[in-house]
């Protein structure tokens, strides 16, 4: 054998000794199989990730054993990650001074907007309102409610009447009643500053801080006063805390959902990889058992190539061959085949360094489609014809055969 080739082989073996992980390259799986067929025990680093535990010598195991081993190697999911606890929201420290229990009195009397209001009704309504204001000044809130109810029944089209009665209910700490009147006032006049003010203060009394802040801000824009400003100073800090709290947990929930999606993506990727590895190993196992194949790898090692040739040759040759032939190779195909195989192997042996040092071939070996086609041709050289039309596979096979021819 050529001394240069021996030195290359020696250098490659030395590299494998010092760094067995080199053998984990998928393209060198055939070499691992060959070493194992000789009884070699390789370290875990010589196998692809996750491949070592499930790896058995194909010459020592049955198909059933292979199936059981592969099943054990399947991804088991990420149960621990799936058990990620639910997000428990923490309490918010709020200033709840001034919050009262909601009132549950029967709804107050409301006016009938379908009744036509006369001038006399409006005058009487204004007189009732004046009496209510006097009662308020004297602290007689129940009496004020009675006068304002009379005013509303006389003139149900007046937003100010409802808003005024709502303000009295605020003083009486009856926020639900105040909200009903404020809503009626805003329905009549959407720009009623007093309606927004009363409803905002009622929401604050019920601890509805965000709703309160919203109404009070609108009231302040329509008709600013000191009472609204004082209410906002109390309401806004609580509203901001609630908003910040909600944003925080919305962010945490989104991050949790993103992690869940990513785990699912990784699990599907692992399952697909495991399925591919399983099919690949089953194919390798099947190839090693098929009569007439090359059981146990390439006996006798790589030096000196394939002793005994490939029994049976390639009957019928490769119909049509590679059009135009392979420059310097076998133009027009190999009609008639090579009966009797290639006795004595390939003269001069095959220089594997030409393959290992060829970036195009090494890249092609990473492609499952190319590897499947090569395995198919190795099982039965006559299968080469069905791959000649594949633009991805045919050039690789031609290139390999050209290197084989060049090693003679």
MONORLIN-V37786 format. One record per backbone hydrogen bond with DSSP energy under -1.0 kcal/mol. CO is the residue of the C=O (numbers start at 1). NH is the residue of the N-H. If there is no record, write none. Layout:
BEGIN
((CO;NH) (CO;NH))
END
This chain:
BEGIN
((2;6) (3;7) (4;8) (5;9) (6;10) (7;11) (8;12) (9;13) (10;14) (11;15) (12;16) (13;17) (14;18) (15;19) (19;22) (20;23) (21;24) (22;25) (25;28) (26;29) (28;32) (29;33) (30;34) (31;35) (32;36) (33;37) (35;40) (36;39) (43;46) (44;47) (48;51) (57;60) (62;66) (63;67) (64;68) (65;69) (66;70) (67;71) (68;72) (69;73) (78;82) (79;83) (81;84) (94;96) (96;99) (112;115) (118;122) (119;123) (120;124) (121;125) (122;126) (123;127) (124;128) (125;129) (126;130) (127;131) (128;132) (129;133) (130;134) (131;135) (132;136) (133;137) (134;138) (135;140) (136;139) (139;141) (140;144) (141;145) (142;146) (143;147) (144;148) (145;149) (146;150) (147;151) (148;152) (149;153) (150;154) (151;155) (155;158) (158;162) (159;163) (160;164) (161;165) (162;166) (163;167) (164;168) (165;169) (166;170) (167;171) (168;172) (169;174) (170;173) (174;178) (175;179) (176;180) (177;181) (178;182) (179;183) (180;184) (181;185) (182;186) (183;187) (184;188) (185;189) (189;192) (192;196) (193;197) (194;198) (195;199) (196;200) (197;201) (198;202) (199;203) (200;204) (201;205) (202;206) (203;208) (204;207) (205;100) (207;209) (208;212) (209;213) (210;214) (211;215) (212;216) (213;217) (214;218) (215;219) (216;220) (217;221) (218;222) (219;223) (225;229) (226;230) (227;231) (228;232) (229;233) (231;235) (232;236) (235;239) (236;240) (237;241) (238;242) (239;243) (240;244) (241;245) (242;246) (243;247) (244;248) (245;249) (246;250) (247;251) (248;252) (249;253) (250;254) (251;255) (252;256) (253;257) (254;258) (255;259) (256;260) (257;261) (258;262) (259;263) (260;264) (261;265) (262;266) (263;267) (264;268) (265;269) (266;270) (267;271) (268;272) (269;273) (270;274) (271;275) (272;276) (273;277) (274;278) (275;279) (276;280) (277;281) (278;282) (279;283) (280;284) (281;285) (282;286) (283;287) (284;288) (286;290) (290;293) (294;297) (298;301) (302;305) (305;307) (306;309) (310;313) (314;317) (318;321) (322;325) (326;329) (330;333) (334;337) (338;341) (342;345) (346;349) (350;352) (351;354) (352;356) (353;357) (355;358) (358;362) (359;363) (360;364) (361;365) (363;366) (364;367) (367;371) (368;372) (369;373) (370;374) (371;375) (372;376) (373;377) (374;378) (375;379) (376;380) (380;383) (381;384) (382;385) (384;387) (385;388) (387;390) (390;394) (393;397) (394;398) (395;399) (396;400) (397;401) (398;402) (399;403) (400;404) (401;405) (402;406) (405;408))
END
